Amino acid sequence: MGGSRVLDRPANIIVMCSSVNGLIESNATWARRARDYGWKLSRWQTPEDEPFYDLATRTWNLLDNLYHRTITEKAAA
């Protein structure tokens, strides 16, 4: 297992079940859904600026590096 001190920060970490994580990494449909919901980011994206969708609360959220979340809206594409 590798890691990065730059990438491994609170705003860049979302906990999800291992089954869904496996699907996101191995299935193109799930990977696309994960990008749409903000669960999977490209290296060039800044996690603090990218909202993610929380299925439990049905809200878009931003994370910061102090383990806080702020409810927000996703900008139109």
mmCIF file of the N, C-alpha and C atoms, coordinates in Angstrom:
data_MODEL
# 
_entry.id   MODEL 
# 
loop_
_atom_site.group_PDB 
_atom_site.id 
_atom_site.type_symbol 
_atom_site.label_atom_id 
_atom_site.label_alt_id 
_atom_site.label_comp_id 
_atom_site.label_asym_id 
_atom_site.label_entity_id 
_atom_site.label_seq_id 
_atom_site.pdbx_PDB_ins_code 
_atom_site.Cartn_x 
_atom_site.Cartn_y 
_atom_site.Cartn_z 
_atom_site.occupancy 
_atom_site.B_iso_or_equiv 
_atom_site.pdbx_formal_charge 
_atom_site.auth_seq_id 
_atom_site.auth_comp_id 
_atom_site.auth_asym_id 
_atom_site.auth_atom_id 
_atom_site.pdbx_PDB_model_num 
ATOM 1   N N  . MET A 1 1  ? 0.837   -1.182 0.000   1.00 0.00 ? 1  MET A N  1 
ATOM 2   C CA . MET A 1 1  ? 0.000   0.000  0.000   1.00 0.00 ? 1  MET A CA 1 
ATOM 3   C C  . MET A 1 1  ? 0.879   1.241  0.000   1.00 0.00 ? 1  MET A C  1 
ATOM 4   N N  . GLY A 1 2  ? 0.535   2.112  -0.883  1.00 0.00 ? 2  GLY A N  1 
ATOM 5   C CA . GLY A 1 2  ? 1.252   3.380  -0.941  1.00 0.00 ? 2  GLY A CA 1 
ATOM 6   C C  . GLY A 1 2  ? 0.430   4.476  -0.306  1.00 0.00 ? 2  GLY A C  1 
ATOM 7   N N  . GLY A 1 3  ? 0.942   5.638  -0.343  1.00 0.00 ? 3  GLY A N  1 
ATOM 8   C CA . GLY A 1 3  ? 0.233   6.775  0.214   1.00 0.00 ? 3  GLY A CA 1 
ATOM 9   C C  . GLY A 1 3  ? 0.968   8.042  -0.138  1.00 0.00 ? 3  GLY A C  1 
ATOM 10  N N  . SER A 1 4  ? 0.389   9.147  0.222   1.00 0.00 ? 4  SER A N  1 
ATOM 11  C CA . SER A 1 4  ? 1.002   10.431 -0.047  1.00 0.00 ? 4  SER A CA 1 
ATOM 12  C C  . SER A 1 4  ? 0.650   11.376 1.084   1.00 0.00 ? 4  SER A C  1 
ATOM 13  N N  . ARG A 1 5  ? 1.652   12.008 1.642   1.00 0.00 ? 5  ARG A N  1 
ATOM 14  C CA . ARG A 1 5  ? 1.381   12.984 2.698   1.00 0.00 ? 5  ARG A CA 1 
ATOM 15  C C  . ARG A 1 5  ? 0.621   14.184 2.157   1.00 0.00 ? 5  ARG A C  1 
ATOM 16  N N  . VAL A 1 6  ? 0.771   14.452 0.882   1.00 0.00 ? 6  VAL A N  1 
ATOM 17  C CA . VAL A 1 6  ? 0.062   15.570 0.259   1.00 0.00 ? 6  VAL A CA 1 
ATOM 18  C C  . VAL A 1 6  ? -1.398  15.213 0.023   1.00 0.00 ? 6  VAL A C  1 
ATOM 19  N N  . LEU A 1 7  ? -1.657  13.993 -0.443  1.00 0.00 ? 7  LEU A N  1 
ATOM 20  C CA . LEU A 1 7  ? -3.021  13.597 -0.787  1.00 0.00 ? 7  LEU A CA 1 
ATOM 21  C C  . LEU A 1 7  ? -3.811  13.076 0.402   1.00 0.00 ? 7  LEU A C  1 
ATOM 22  N N  . ASP A 1 8  ? -3.138  12.437 1.351   1.00 0.00 ? 8  ASP A N  1 
ATOM 23  C CA . ASP A 1 8  ? -3.832  11.853 2.496   1.00 0.00 ? 8  ASP A CA 1 
ATOM 24  C C  . ASP A 1 8  ? -4.070  12.913 3.567   1.00 0.00 ? 8  ASP A C  1 
ATOM 25  N N  . ARG A 1 9  ? -5.137  13.654 3.364   1.00 0.00 ? 9  ARG A N  1 
ATOM 26  C CA . ARG A 1 9  ? -5.534  14.687 4.324   1.00 0.00 ? 9  ARG A CA 1 
ATOM 27  C C  . ARG A 1 9  ? -7.040  14.573 4.496   1.00 0.00 ? 9  ARG A C  1 
ATOM 28  N N  . PRO A 1 10 ? -7.591  15.093 5.581   1.00 0.00 ? 10 PRO A N  1 
ATOM 29  C CA . PRO A 1 10 ? -9.006  14.895 5.884   1.00 0.00 ? 10 PRO A CA 1 
ATOM 30  C C  . PRO A 1 10 ? -9.966  15.234 4.742   1.00 0.00 ? 10 PRO A C  1 
ATOM 31  N N  . ALA A 1 11 ? -9.719  16.304 4.015   1.00 0.00 ? 11 ALA A N  1 
ATOM 32  C CA . ALA A 1 11 ? -10.644 16.703 2.951   1.00 0.00 ? 11 ALA A CA 1 
ATOM 33  C C  . ALA A 1 11 ? -10.620 15.734 1.767   1.00 0.00 ? 11 ALA A C  1 
ATOM 34  N N  . ASN A 1 12 ? -9.635  14.864 1.721   1.00 0.00 ? 12 ASN A N  1 
ATOM 35  C CA . ASN A 1 12 ? -9.493  13.948 0.593   1.00 0.00 ? 12 ASN A CA 1 
ATOM 36  C C  . ASN A 1 12 ? -9.821  12.503 0.975   1.00 0.00 ? 12 ASN A C  1 
ATOM 37  N N  . ILE A 1 13 ? -10.469 12.309 2.106   1.00 0.00 ? 13 ILE A N  1 
ATOM 38  C CA . ILE A 1 13 ? -10.757 10.953 2.565   1.00 0.00 ? 13 ILE A CA 1 
ATOM 39  C C  . ILE A 1 13 ? -12.243 10.816 2.865   1.00 0.00 ? 13 ILE A C  1 
ATOM 40  N N  . ILE A 1 14 ? -12.884 9.879  2.184   1.00 0.00 ? 14 ILE A N  1 
ATOM 41  C CA . ILE A 1 14 ? -14.269 9.524  2.447   1.00 0.00 ? 14 ILE A CA 1 
ATOM 42  C C  . ILE A 1 14 ? -14.295 8.040  2.766   1.00 0.00 ? 14 ILE A C  1 
ATOM 43  N N  . VAL A 1 15 ? -14.964 7.669  3.832   1.00 0.00 ? 15 VAL A N  1 
ATOM 44  C CA . VAL A 1 15 ? -15.062 6.263  4.223   1.00 0.00 ? 15 VAL A CA 1 
ATOM 45  C C  . VAL A 1 15 ? -16.297 5.661  3.557   1.00 0.00 ? 15 VAL A C  1 
ATOM 46  N N  . MET A 1 16 ? -16.095 4.529  2.900   1.00 0.00 ? 16 MET A N  1 
ATOM 47  C CA . MET A 1 16 ? -17.218 3.808  2.297   1.00 0.00 ? 16 MET A CA 1 
ATOM 48  C C  . MET A 1 16 ? -16.949 2.321  2.424   1.00 0.00 ? 16 MET A C  1 
ATOM 49  N N  . CYS A 1 17 ? -17.974 1.528  2.196   1.00 0.00 ? 17 CYS A N  1 
ATOM 50  C CA . CYS A 1 17 ? -17.805 0.082  2.351   1.00 0.00 ? 17 CYS A CA 1 
ATOM 51  C C  . CYS A 1 17 ? -16.857 -0.451 1.277   1.00 0.00 ? 17 CYS A C  1 
ATOM 52  N N  . SER A 1 18 ? -16.178 -1.535 1.601   1.00 0.00 ? 18 SER A N  1 
ATOM 53  C CA . SER A 1 18 ? -15.173 -2.086 0.695   1.00 0.00 ? 18 SER A CA 1 
ATOM 54  C C  . SER A 1 18 ? -15.793 -2.604 -0.603  1.00 0.00 ? 18 SER A C  1 
ATOM 55  N N  . SER A 1 19 ? -17.027 -3.072 -0.564  1.00 0.00 ? 19 SER A N  1 
ATOM 56  C CA . SER A 1 19 ? -17.675 -3.566 -1.784  1.00 0.00 ? 19 SER A CA 1 
ATOM 57  C C  . SER A 1 19 ? -17.864 -2.440 -2.798  1.00 0.00 ? 19 SER A C  1 
ATOM 58  N N  . VAL A 1 20 ? -18.351 -1.297 -2.338  1.00 0.00 ? 20 VAL A N  1 
ATOM 59  C CA . VAL A 1 20 ? -18.549 -0.163 -3.237  1.00 0.00 ? 20 VAL A CA 1 
ATOM 60  C C  . VAL A 1 20 ? -17.197 0.350  -3.719  1.00 0.00 ? 20 VAL A C  1 
ATOM 61  N N  . ASN A 1 21 ? -16.223 0.431  -2.836  1.00 0.00 ? 21 ASN A N  1 
ATOM 62  C CA . ASN A 1 21 ? -14.895 0.881  -3.242  1.00 0.00 ? 21 ASN A CA 1 
ATOM 63  C C  . ASN A 1 21 ? -14.328 -0.037 -4.326  1.00 0.00 ? 21 ASN A C  1 
ATOM 64  N N  . GLY A 1 22 ? -14.518 -1.337 -4.174  1.00 0.00 ? 22 GLY A N  1 
ATOM 65  C CA . GLY A 1 22 ? -14.066 -2.277 -5.189  1.00 0.00 ? 22 GLY A CA 1 
ATOM 66  C C  . GLY A 1 22 ? -14.747 -2.042 -6.523  1.00 0.00 ? 22 GLY A C  1 
ATOM 67  N N  . LEU A 1 23 ? -16.052 -1.783 -6.501  1.00 0.00 ? 23 LEU A N  1 
ATOM 68  C CA . LEU A 1 23 ? -16.787 -1.493 -7.735  1.00 0.00 ? 23 LEU A CA 1 
ATOM 69  C C  . LEU A 1 23 ? -16.299 -0.212 -8.392  1.00 0.00 ? 23 LEU A C  1 
ATOM 70  N N  . ILE A 1 24 ? -16.045 0.800  -7.586  1.00 0.00 ? 24 ILE A N  1 
ATOM 71  C CA . ILE A 1 24 ? -15.567 2.080  -8.116  1.00 0.00 ? 24 ILE A CA 1 
ATOM 72  C C  . ILE A 1 24 ? -14.229 1.902  -8.831  1.00 0.00 ? 24 ILE A C  1 
ATOM 73  N N  . GLU A 1 25 ? -13.388 1.033  -8.309  1.00 0.00 ? 25 GLU A N  1 
ATOM 74  C CA . GLU A 1 25 ? -12.067 0.826  -8.897  1.00 0.00 ? 25 GLU A CA 1 
ATOM 75  C C  . GLU A 1 25 ? -12.070 -0.161 -10.059 1.00 0.00 ? 25 GLU A C  1 
ATOM 76  N N  . SER A 1 26 ? -13.125 -0.974 -10.208 1.00 0.00 ? 26 SER A N  1 
ATOM 77  C CA . SER A 1 26 ? -13.083 -2.041 -11.215 1.00 0.00 ? 26 SER A CA 1 
ATOM 78  C C  . SER A 1 26 ? -14.178 -1.963 -12.278 1.00 0.00 ? 26 SER A C  1 
ATOM 79  N N  . ASN A 1 27 ? -15.148 -1.078 -12.116 1.00 0.00 ? 27 ASN A N  1 
ATOM 80  C CA . ASN A 1 27 ? -16.298 -1.053 -13.003 1.00 0.00 ? 27 ASN A CA 1 
ATOM 81  C C  . ASN A 1 27 ? -16.476 0.362  -13.562 1.00 0.00 ? 27 ASN A C  1 
ATOM 82  N N  . ALA A 1 28 ? -16.494 0.498  -14.874 1.00 0.00 ? 28 ALA A N  1 
ATOM 83  C CA . ALA A 1 28 ? -16.560 1.819  -15.500 1.00 0.00 ? 28 ALA A CA 1 
ATOM 84  C C  . ALA A 1 28 ? -17.835 2.582  -15.138 1.00 0.00 ? 28 ALA A C  1 
ATOM 85  N N  . THR A 1 29 ? -18.954 1.893  -15.041 1.00 0.00 ? 29 THR A N  1 
ATOM 86  C CA . THR A 1 29 ? -20.218 2.551  -14.680 1.00 0.00 ? 29 THR A CA 1 
ATOM 87  C C  . THR A 1 29 ? -20.146 3.105  -13.271 1.00 0.00 ? 29 THR A C  1 
ATOM 88  N N  . TRP A 1 30 ? -19.637 2.306  -12.342 1.00 0.00 ? 30 TRP A N  1 
ATOM 89  C CA . TRP A 1 30 ? -19.492 2.766  -10.960 1.00 0.00 ? 30 TRP A CA 1 
ATOM 90  C C  . TRP A 1 30 ? -18.446 3.872  -10.844 1.00 0.00 ? 30 TRP A C  1 
ATOM 91  N N  . ALA A 1 31 ? -17.379 3.789  -11.615 1.00 0.00 ? 31 ALA A N  1 
ATOM 92  C CA . ALA A 1 31 ? -16.351 4.839  -11.584 1.00 0.00 ? 31 ALA A CA 1 
ATOM 93  C C  . ALA A 1 31 ? -16.934 6.168  -12.062 1.00 0.00 ? 31 ALA A C  1 
ATOM 94  N N  . ARG A 1 32 ? -17.745 6.128  -13.123 1.00 0.00 ? 32 ARG A N  1 
ATOM 95  C CA . ARG A 1 32 ? -18.398 7.344  -13.621 1.00 0.00 ? 32 ARG A CA 1 
ATOM 96  C C  . ARG A 1 32 ? -19.348 7.915  -12.564 1.00 0.00 ? 32 ARG A C  1 
ATOM 97  N N  . ARG A 1 33 ? -20.118 7.047  -11.936 1.00 0.00 ? 33 ARG A N  1 
ATOM 98  C CA . ARG A 1 33 ? -21.033 7.490  -10.875 1.00 0.00 ? 33 ARG A CA 1 
ATOM 99  C C  . ARG A 1 33 ? -20.240 8.128  -9.726  1.00 0.00 ? 33 ARG A C  1 
ATOM 100 N N  . ALA A 1 34 ? -19.127 7.520  -9.370  1.00 0.00 ? 34 ALA A N  1 
ATOM 101 C CA . ALA A 1 34 ? -18.299 8.052  -8.279  1.00 0.00 ? 34 ALA A CA 1 
ATOM 102 C C  . ALA A 1 34 ? -17.744 9.428  -8.627  1.00 0.00 ? 34 ALA A C  1 
ATOM 103 N N  . ARG A 1 35 ? -17.357 9.644  -9.873  1.00 0.00 ? 35 ARG A N  1 
ATOM 104 C CA . ARG A 1 35 ? -16.891 10.973 -10.287 1.00 0.00 ? 35 ARG A CA 1 
ATOM 105 C C  . ARG A 1 35 ? -18.047 11.975 -10.245 1.00 0.00 ? 35 ARG A C  1 
ATOM 106 N N  . ASP A 1 36 ? -19.228 11.557 -10.722 1.00 0.00 ? 36 ASP A N  1 
ATOM 107 C CA . ASP A 1 36 ? -20.399 12.447 -10.709 1.00 0.00 ? 36 ASP A CA 1 
ATOM 108 C C  . ASP A 1 36 ? -20.784 12.860 -9.293  1.00 0.00 ? 36 ASP A C  1 
ATOM 109 N N  . TYR A 1 37 ? -20.649 11.952 -8.345  1.00 0.00 ? 37 TYR A N  1 
ATOM 110 C CA . TYR A 1 37 ? -21.017 12.223 -6.955  1.00 0.00 ? 37 TYR A CA 1 
ATOM 111 C C  . TYR A 1 37 ? -19.867 12.799 -6.128  1.00 0.00 ? 37 TYR A C  1 
ATOM 112 N N  . GLY A 1 38 ? -18.703 12.993 -6.734  1.00 0.00 ? 38 GLY A N  1 
ATOM 113 C CA . GLY A 1 38 ? -17.583 13.584 -6.015  1.00 0.00 ? 38 GLY A CA 1 
ATOM 114 C C  . GLY A 1 38 ? -16.849 12.615 -5.104  1.00 0.00 ? 38 GLY A C  1 
ATOM 115 N N  . TRP A 1 39 ? -17.105 11.330 -5.264  1.00 0.00 ? 39 TRP A N  1 
ATOM 116 C CA . TRP A 1 39 ? -16.444 10.323 -4.427  1.00 0.00 ? 39 TRP A CA 1 
ATOM 117 C C  . TRP A 1 39 ? -15.078 9.946  -4.963  1.00 0.00 ? 39 TRP A C  1 
ATOM 118 N N  . LYS A 1 40 ? -14.853 10.163 -6.246  1.00 0.00 ? 40 LYS A N  1 
ATOM 119 C CA . LYS A 1 40 ? -13.585 9.826  -6.900  1.00 0.00 ? 40 LYS A CA 1 
ATOM 120 C C  . LYS A 1 40 ? -13.100 11.076 -7.618  1.00 0.00 ? 40 LYS A C  1 
ATOM 121 N N  . LEU A 1 41 ? -11.940 11.560 -7.227  1.00 0.00 ? 41 LEU A N  1 
ATOM 122 C CA . LEU A 1 41 ? -11.390 12.785 -7.794  1.00 0.00 ? 41 LEU A CA 1 
ATOM 123 C C  . LEU A 1 41 ? -10.144 12.495 -8.607  1.00 0.00 ? 41 LEU A C  1 
ATOM 124 N N  . SER A 1 42 ? -9.889  13.352 -9.567  1.00 0.00 ? 42 SER A N  1 
ATOM 125 C CA . SER A 1 42 ? -8.630  13.301 -10.307 1.00 0.00 ? 42 SER A CA 1 
ATOM 126 C C  . SER A 1 42 ? -7.543  13.942 -9.460  1.00 0.00 ? 42 SER A C  1 
ATOM 127 N N  . ARG A 1 43 ? -6.310  13.619 -9.765  1.00 0.00 ? 43 ARG A N  1 
ATOM 128 C CA . ARG A 1 43 ? -5.185  14.180 -9.005  1.00 0.00 ? 43 ARG A CA 1 
ATOM 129 C C  . ARG A 1 43 ? -5.152  15.710 -9.067  1.00 0.00 ? 43 ARG A C  1 
ATOM 130 N N  . TRP A 1 44 ? -5.625  16.287 -10.161 1.00 0.00 ? 44 TRP A N  1 
ATOM 131 C CA . TRP A 1 44 ? -5.545  17.730 -10.324 1.00 0.00 ? 44 TRP A CA 1 
ATOM 132 C C  . TRP A 1 44 ? -6.669  18.464 -9.600  1.00 0.00 ? 44 TRP A C  1 
ATOM 133 N N  . GLN A 1 45 ? -7.677  17.753 -9.092  1.00 0.00 ? 45 GLN A N  1 
ATOM 134 C CA . GLN A 1 45 ? -8.782  18.397 -8.379  1.00 0.00 ? 45 GLN A CA 1 
ATOM 135 C C  . GLN A 1 45 ? -8.389  18.651 -6.926  1.00 0.00 ? 45 GLN A C  1 
ATOM 136 N N  . THR A 1 46 ? -8.858  19.752 -6.376  1.00 0.00 ? 46 THR A N  1 
ATOM 137 C CA . THR A 1 46 ? -8.605  20.105 -4.978  1.00 0.00 ? 46 THR A CA 1 
ATOM 138 C C  . THR A 1 46 ? -9.791  19.642 -4.147  1.00 0.00 ? 46 THR A C  1 
ATOM 139 N N  . PRO A 1 47 ? -9.597  18.668 -3.246  1.00 0.00 ? 47 PRO A N  1 
ATOM 140 C CA . PRO A 1 47 ? -10.713 18.098 -2.486  1.00 0.00 ? 47 PRO A CA 1 
ATOM 141 C C  . PRO A 1 47 ? -11.527 19.135 -1.711  1.00 0.00 ? 47 PRO A C  1 
ATOM 142 N N  . GLU A 1 48 ? -10.861 20.152 -1.186  1.00 0.00 ? 48 GLU A N  1 
ATOM 143 C CA . GLU A 1 48 ? -11.571 21.172 -0.408  1.00 0.00 ? 48 GLU A CA 1 
ATOM 144 C C  . GLU A 1 48 ? -12.554 21.971 -1.262  1.00 0.00 ? 48 GLU A C  1 
ATOM 145 N N  . ASP A 1 49 ? -12.358 21.950 -2.579  1.00 0.00 ? 49 ASP A N  1 
ATOM 146 C CA . ASP A 1 49 ? -13.204 22.722 -3.500  1.00 0.00 ? 49 ASP A CA 1 
ATOM 147 C C  . ASP A 1 49 ? -14.222 21.868 -4.247  1.00 0.00 ? 49 ASP A C  1 
ATOM 148 N N  . GLU A 1 50 ? -14.191 20.559 -4.036  1.00 0.00 ? 50 GLU A N  1 
ATOM 149 C CA . GLU A 1 50 ? -15.052 19.641 -4.780  1.00 0.00 ? 50 GLU A CA 1 
ATOM 150 C C  . GLU A 1 50 ? -16.130 19.057 -3.867  1.00 0.00 ? 50 GLU A C  1 
ATOM 151 N N  . PRO A 1 51 ? -17.387 19.393 -4.083  1.00 0.00 ? 51 PRO A N  1 
ATOM 152 C CA . PRO A 1 51 ? -18.447 18.832 -3.242  1.00 0.00 ? 51 PRO A CA 1 
ATOM 153 C C  . PRO A 1 51 ? -18.670 17.343 -3.535  1.00 0.00 ? 51 PRO A C  1 
ATOM 154 N N  . PHE A 1 52 ? -19.130 16.626 -2.538  1.00 0.00 ? 52 PHE A N  1 
ATOM 155 C CA . PHE A 1 52 ? -19.499 15.222 -2.709  1.00 0.00 ? 52 PHE A CA 1 
ATOM 156 C C  . PHE A 1 52 ? -20.930 15.043 -2.234  1.00 0.00 ? 52 PHE A C  1 
ATOM 157 N N  . TYR A 1 53 ? -21.591 14.045 -2.787  1.00 0.00 ? 53 TYR A N  1 
ATOM 158 C CA . TYR A 1 53 ? -22.977 13.771 -2.426  1.00 0.00 ? 53 TYR A CA 1 
ATOM 159 C C  . TYR A 1 53 ? -23.016 12.708 -1.339  1.00 0.00 ? 53 TYR A C  1 
ATOM 160 N N  . ASP A 1 54 ? -23.718 13.007 -0.252  1.00 0.00 ? 54 ASP A N  1 
ATOM 161 C CA . ASP A 1 54 ? -23.903 12.072 0.848   1.00 0.00 ? 54 ASP A CA 1 
ATOM 162 C C  . ASP A 1 54 ? -25.265 11.406 0.671   1.00 0.00 ? 54 ASP A C  1 
ATOM 163 N N  . LEU A 1 55 ? -25.249 10.128 0.359   1.00 0.00 ? 55 LEU A N  1 
ATOM 164 C CA . LEU A 1 55 ? -26.504 9.407  0.129   1.00 0.00 ? 55 LEU A CA 1 
ATOM 165 C C  . LEU A 1 55 ? -27.371 9.347  1.384   1.00 0.00 ? 55 LEU A C  1 
ATOM 166 N N  . ALA A 1 56 ? -26.755 9.273  2.560   1.00 0.00 ? 56 ALA A N  1 
ATOM 167 C CA . ALA A 1 56 ? -27.513 9.159  3.812   1.00 0.00 ? 56 ALA A CA 1 
ATOM 168 C C  . ALA A 1 56 ? -28.322 10.421 4.101   1.00 0.00 ? 56 ALA A C  1 
ATOM 169 N N  . THR A 1 57 ? -27.719 11.585 3.864   1.00 0.00 ? 57 THR A N  1 
ATOM 170 C CA . THR A 1 57 ? -28.403 12.848 4.167   1.00 0.00 ? 57 THR A CA 1 
ATOM 171 C C  . THR A 1 57 ? -29.015 13.502 2.930   1.00 0.00 ? 57 THR A C  1 
ATOM 172 N N  . ARG A 1 58 ? -28.675 12.952 1.751   1.00 0.00 ? 58 ARG A N  1 
ATOM 173 C CA . ARG A 1 58 ? -29.133 13.494 0.473   1.00 0.00 ? 58 ARG A CA 1 
ATOM 174 C C  . ARG A 1 58 ? -28.763 14.960 0.309   1.00 0.00 ? 58 ARG A C  1 
ATOM 175 N N  . THR A 1 59 ? -27.521 15.265 0.682   1.00 0.00 ? 59 THR A N  1 
ATOM 176 C CA . THR A 1 59 ? -27.010 16.627 0.564   1.00 0.00 ? 59 THR A CA 1 
ATOM 177 C C  . THR A 1 59 ? -25.638 16.606 -0.095  1.00 0.00 ? 59 THR A C  1 
ATOM 178 N N  . TRP A 1 60 ? -25.313 17.724 -0.754  1.00 0.00 ? 60 TRP A N  1 
ATOM 179 C CA . TRP A 1 60 ? -23.965 17.947 -1.255  1.00 0.00 ? 60 TRP A CA 1 
ATOM 180 C C  . TRP A 1 60 ? -23.174 18.612 -0.143  1.00 0.00 ? 60 TRP A C  1 
ATOM 181 N N  . ASN A 1 61 ? -21.915 18.201 0.026   1.00 0.00 ? 61 ASN A N  1 
ATOM 182 C CA . ASN A 1 61 ? -21.092 18.685 1.124   1.00 0.00 ? 61 ASN A CA 1 
ATOM 183 C C  . ASN A 1 61 ? -19.684 19.008 0.655   1.00 0.00 ? 61 ASN A C  1 
ATOM 184 N N  . LEU A 1 62 ? -19.066 19.930 1.360   1.00 0.00 ? 62 LEU A N  1 
ATOM 185 C CA . LEU A 1 62 ? -17.642 20.194 1.209   1.00 0.00 ? 62 LEU A CA 1 
ATOM 186 C C  . LEU A 1 62 ? -16.958 19.773 2.508   1.00 0.00 ? 62 LEU A C  1 
ATOM 187 N N  . LEU A 1 63 ? -15.770 19.210 2.387   1.00 0.00 ? 63 LEU A N  1 
ATOM 188 C CA . LEU A 1 63 ? -14.981 18.832 3.560   1.00 0.00 ? 63 LEU A CA 1 
ATOM 189 C C  . LEU A 1 63 ? -13.793 19.768 3.690   1.00 0.00 ? 63 LEU A C  1 
ATOM 190 N N  . ASP A 1 64 ? -13.385 20.016 4.941   1.00 0.00 ? 64 ASP A N  1 
ATOM 191 C CA . ASP A 1 64 ? -12.148 20.761 5.153   1.00 0.00 ? 64 ASP A CA 1 
ATOM 192 C C  . ASP A 1 64 ? -11.155 19.852 5.868   1.00 0.00 ? 64 ASP A C  1 
ATOM 193 N N  . ASN A 1 65 ? -10.000 20.376 6.183   1.00 0.00 ? 65 ASN A N  1 
ATOM 194 C CA . ASN A 1 65 ? -8.958  19.560 6.806   1.00 0.00 ? 65 ASN A CA 1 
ATOM 195 C C  . ASN A 1 65 ? -9.016  19.559 8.324   1.00 0.00 ? 65 ASN A C  1 
ATOM 196 N N  . LEU A 1 66 ? -10.109 20.085 8.866   1.00 0.00 ? 66 LEU A N  1 
ATOM 197 C CA . LEU A 1 66 ? -10.339 20.039 10.319  1.00 0.00 ? 66 LEU A CA 1 
ATOM 198 C C  . LEU A 1 66 ? -11.487 19.083 10.640  1.00 0.00 ? 66 LEU A C  1 
ATOM 199 N N  . TYR A 1 67 ? -11.817 18.218 9.684   1.00 0.00 ? 67 TYR A N  1 
ATOM 200 C CA . TYR A 1 67 ? -12.872 17.210 9.827   1.00 0.00 ? 67 TYR A CA 1 
ATOM 201 C C  . TYR A 1 67 ? -14.267 17.819 9.931   1.00 0.00 ? 67 TYR A C  1 
ATOM 202 N N  . HIS A 1 68 ? -14.465 18.963 9.301   1.00 0.00 ? 68 HIS A N  1 
ATOM 203 C CA . HIS A 1 68 ? -15.785 19.593 9.250   1.00 0.00 ? 68 HIS A CA 1 
ATOM 204 C C  . HIS A 1 68 ? -16.365 19.435 7.848   1.00 0.00 ? 68 HIS A C  1 
ATOM 205 N N  . ARG A 1 69 ? -17.682 19.408 7.799   1.00 0.00 ? 69 ARG A N  1 
ATOM 206 C CA . ARG A 1 69 ? -18.365 19.410 6.507   1.00 0.00 ? 69 ARG A CA 1 
ATOM 207 C C  . ARG A 1 69 ? -19.326 20.580 6.479   1.00 0.00 ? 69 ARG A C  1 
ATOM 208 N N  . THR A 1 70 ? -19.508 21.130 5.298   1.00 0.00 ? 70 THR A N  1 
ATOM 209 C CA . THR A 1 70 ? -20.428 22.231 5.080   1.00 0.00 ? 70 THR A CA 1 
ATOM 210 C C  . THR A 1 70 ? -21.384 21.809 3.974   1.00 0.00 ? 70 THR A C  1 
ATOM 211 N N  . ILE A 1 71 ? -22.671 21.899 4.254   1.00 0.00 ? 71 ILE A N  1 
ATOM 212 C CA . ILE A 1 71 ? -23.657 21.597 3.227   1.00 0.00 ? 71 ILE A CA 1 
ATOM 213 C C  . ILE A 1 71 ? -23.602 22.686 2.166   1.00 0.00 ? 71 ILE A C  1 
ATOM 214 N N  . THR A 1 72 ? -23.632 22.268 0.911   1.00 0.00 ? 72 THR A N  1 
ATOM 215 C CA . THR A 1 72 ? -23.502 23.194 -0.201  1.00 0.00 ? 72 THR A CA 1 
ATOM 216 C C  . THR A 1 72 ? -24.362 22.698 -1.355  1.00 0.00 ? 72 THR A C  1 
ATOM 217 N N  . GLU A 1 73 ? -24.190 23.292 -2.499  1.00 0.00 ? 73 GLU A N  1 
ATOM 218 C CA . GLU A 1 73 ? -24.842 22.823 -3.721  1.00 0.00 ? 73 GLU A CA 1 
ATOM 219 C C  . GLU A 1 73 ? -23.764 22.552 -4.747  1.00 0.00 ? 73 GLU A C  1 
ATOM 220 N N  . LYS A 1 74 ? -24.023 21.601 -5.613  1.00 0.00 ? 74 LYS A N  1 
ATOM 221 C CA . LYS A 1 74 ? -23.074 21.332 -6.684  1.00 0.00 ? 74 LYS A CA 1 
ATOM 222 C C  . LYS A 1 74 ? -23.329 22.320 -7.809  1.00 0.00 ? 74 LYS A C  1 
ATOM 223 N N  . ALA A 1 75 ? -22.264 22.910 -8.309  1.00 0.00 ? 75 ALA A N  1 
ATOM 224 C CA . ALA A 1 75 ? -22.400 23.849 -9.412  1.00 0.00 ? 75 ALA A CA 1 
ATOM 225 C C  . ALA A 1 75 ? -22.882 23.112 -10.646 1.00 0.00 ? 75 ALA A C  1 
ATOM 226 N N  . ALA A 1 76 ? -23.687 23.769 -11.438 1.00 0.00 ? 76 ALA A N  1 
ATOM 227 C CA . ALA A 1 76 ? -24.186 23.166 -12.678 1.00 0.00 ? 76 ALA A CA 1 
ATOM 228 C C  . ALA A 1 76 ? -23.016 22.924 -13.630 1.00 0.00 ? 76 ALA A C  1 
ATOM 229 N N  . ALA A 1 77 ? -23.088 21.829 -14.346 1.00 0.00 ? 77 ALA A N  1 
ATOM 230 C CA . ALA A 1 77 ? -22.006 21.452 -15.259 1.00 0.00 ? 77 ALA A CA 1 
ATOM 231 C C  . ALA A 1 77 ? -21.993 22.314 -16.504 1.00 0.00 ? 77 ALA A C  1 
# 
